[in-house]
Amino acid sequence: MANNPQLPVQYQPAPETDSTGLIALIVEVVFGLFGLLGLGWLYVGNYGMALAVFIGYWVLLGGELVVVGITGGLLACITIPLNLVLVAVSGIKAREYALKTGARGSIGHVVLALGLALLLVCGLLIVATVLFGGLAALSDGLLNNL
């Protein structure tokens, strides 16, 4: 009989899934369409980029609002597709970052950011209501200008 030693079994690691990158892409696009660009970056843990994208996007939206107002709405046909492209590119870049760095996503960061954003919006509404003498006074002022 020949001595036939068995070769050790080699296990192949499971192929890495793209779930973190895909979730970052989805979070970035879905919330970006509602003006909260940067949450996909926050999901993958890149806080600096998340803050830069969020602030930059809102500065861009403010500039677009002024330009669209000056042109009587004419340039809205350019700004809307531009914003859609920016949201998609940011989502793709967040996905690439997750894949390149092997980042693990944390939905807790996204929930915390949404909670803080909700508190900020509520606080701003309260301040605006107090400054303008209540919602009734604000709506009356808007209706009188029509």
URVEN-V48571 format. One record per residue. PSI is psi in degrees with one decimal (999 if undefined). OMEGA is omega in whole degrees, 0 to 359 (none if undefined). Layout:
BEGIN
{{PSI:OMEGA} {PSI:OMEGA}}
END
This chain:
BEGIN
{{135.7:179} {143.2:178} {111.3:184} {86.6:181} {144.1:178} {140.2:177} {144.0:178} {145.9:180} {128.8:178} {123.4:180} {133.9:176} {130.2:176} {148.6:179} {139.5:179} {139.4:181} {135.7:178} {161.8:182} {24.7:188} {-42.5:180} {-45.6:179} {-39.4:179} {-41.6:178} {-40.3:177} {-42.4:178} {-47.2:182} {-45.6:180} {-43.9:181} {-43.9:183} {-48.4:184} {-50.4:181} {-28.2:177} {-33.6:177} {-20.7:178} {16.8:175} {6.3:180} {54.9:180} {137.1:179} {-12.3:182} {-27.2:175} {-39.0:176} {-38.5:178} {-37.6:180} {-40.3:181} {1.9:173} {11.2:178} {83.5:187} {-37.9:180} {-45.6:179} {-38.3:179} {-46.5:181} {-42.1:180} {-43.0:180} {-42.5:180} {-51.6:182} {-43.8:179} {-39.7:180} {-41.0:180} {-33.6:174} {-43.5:177} {-44.2:179} {-39.9:177} {-43.3:177} {-40.7:178} {-39.1:179} {-42.0:178} {-46.4:182} {-42.8:179} {-37.6:178} {-41.8:181} {-38.6:182} {6.8:179} {28.8:178} {-2.0:183} {-39.5:183} {3.5:176} {-26.8:179} {-17.5:177} {-39.2:186} {-34.2:181} {-50.9:176} {-34.7:178} {-44.2:180} {-38.5:177} {-40.9:179} {-42.7:179} {-41.7:179} {-44.7:181} {-43.8:180} {-42.5:179} {-40.1:177} {-42.8:179} {-41.2:179} {-37.4:177} {-39.8:177} {-45.7:179} {-39.4:178} {-43.5:180} {-41.0:180} {-40.3:183} {-40.1:184} {-11.4:183} {26.8:183} {145.6:174} {131.2:182} {153.5:177} {108.0:180} {-22.1:177} {-37.0:178} {-39.8:180} {-44.4:180} {-42.8:178} {-43.5:180} {-40.6:178} {-39.3:177} {-43.4:178} {-39.4:178} {-40.6:178} {-43.3:177} {-40.0:179} {-45.8:180} {-45.2:179} {-42.0:178} {-42.1:179} {-37.2:177} {-39.7:178} {-45.5:179} {-44.4:180} {-38.8:179} {-43.3:180} {-43.3:182} {-35.9:184} {10.9:173} {31.9:176} {160.9:182} {-33.2:179} {-44.6:179} {-37.6:180} {-45.3:180} {-36.8:176} {-41.4:178} {-39.4:179} {-41.2:181} {-34.3:180} {-25.6:181} {-11.6:182} {999:none}}
END
